[in-house]
């Protein structure tokens, strides 16, 4: 499934992944992806579901999570990552995250982020 300049597709043993659908220059910023904040009481029930692998730690508050409402939720871990994340807070709409390429990417290259936490799986190349 193509969404603008990215493609969501199978990524082998990693399940789904996000790939460049076209050449992307270094520093290319994607559209901001809105974020839904989770209270601490929301995090525990999510941890008992398959969705536990698809939410992020809050950018400022420990014990709180955020669900990114966009394709970023499907981006796999990779070192070095091909994306950096620019977290932004708007006083009216709350948090959003802007993914940005760290280097030029060619069509078909996987977009990855550093999960920046202890991994619960064996990292694949």
C-alpha positions in Angstrom: 0.0 0.0 0.0 1.5 3.3 -1.0 1.0 6.3 1.2 2.7 9.3 -0.4 6.4 8.7 -0.7 6.3 5.5 1.4 5.2 1.9 0.8 3.9 -0.4 3.4 4.8 -4.0 2.5 5.9 -7.3 3.9 9.4 -7.2 5.5 10.2 -10.9 5.8 10.5 -12.2 9.3 9.8 -8.7 10.7 6.2 -8.7 9.5 5.2 -5.5 7.8 7.6 -2.7 7.2 7.8 0.8 5.6 9.9 1.4 2.5 10.8 4.3 0.3 8.5 4.3 -2.7 10.7 6.8 -4.5 14.2 8.4 -4.0 14.3 10.4 -0.7 17.0 12.9 0.0 18.8 13.2 3.3 16.8 15.4 5.7 13.5 14.8 3.9 10.6 15.5 6.3 7.4 13.6 6.1 4.0 15.0 7.0 3.5 15.3 10.8 1.8 12.2 12.3 -0.7 13.0 15.0 -0.3 11.3 18.4 -2.8 10.0 20.9 -1.5 10.2 24.5 -2.1 7.3 26.8 -2.5 7.7 30.5 -0.6 5.4 32.8 -3.8 3.4 33.4 -4.1 2.8 29.6 -0.6 1.5 29.2 -1.0 -1.6 31.4 -3.9 -3.1 29.5 -2.2 -2.4 26.1 0.9 -4.3 27.4 -1.3 -7.4 27.6 -2.2 -7.2 23.9 -0.4 -7.6 20.5 -0.5 -3.8 20.3 2.2 -3.6 23.0 4.8 -3.6 20.2 3.2 -0.6 18.4 3.1 2.2 20.8 5.9 4.6 21.8 7.2 5.9 25.1 6.0 9.5 25.7 8.6 12.0 24.6 8.6 13.8 28.0 6.8 11.8 30.7 7.9 8.4 32.1 5.2 5.7 32.4 3.1 7.3 29.8 2.7 6.1 26.2 1.6 7.5 22.8 0.0 5.9 19.9 1.1 7.4 16.6 -1.8 7.6 14.2 0.0 7.0 11.0 2.4 4.7 9.2 5.2 5.3 11.7 3.6 2.7 13.9 4.7 0.1 11.4 8.4 1.2 11.1 10.8 -1.5 12.2 13.9 -1.2 14.4 17.2 -0.8 12.7 20.8 0.2 13.5 21.8 2.5 12.3 18.3 3.9 11.8 17.3 5.5 8.5 14.9 7.9 10.2 15.1 10.4 13.1 12.0 11.5 14.9 11.2 15.1 15.6 8.6 15.2 18.5 6.6 18.5 18.5 3.9 19.7 20.9 1.2 22.1 19.7 -0.6 23.8 22.6 -4.0 23.3 20.8 -3.7 19.8 19.2 -1.1 18.1 21.4 1.8 16.0 20.3 2.8 15.1 16.7 5.9 13.5 15.4 7.7 14.3 12.1 9.9 11.5 10.7 12.9 12.7 8.8 15.5 10.8 6.7 19.0 10.6 8.1 20.6 9.9 4.8 19.5 9.6 1.1 17.3 6.5 0.5 16.6 4.7 -2.7 13.3 3.2 -3.8 12.7 0.0 -1.9 15.0 0.8 1.1 13.4 0.1 4.4 12.7 3.0 6.8 13.8 2.2 10.3 14.1 3.8 13.7 16.1 3.0 16.8 13.6 1.7 19.3 16.0 3.1 22.0 14.9 0.5 24.6 15.7 -3.1 25.5 14.6 -5.2 22.5 12.1 -8.0 23.1 13.2 -9.8 19.9 16.4 -10.7 18.1 17.3 -7.8 15.8 17.4 -8.7 12.1 19.4 -6.9 9.4 
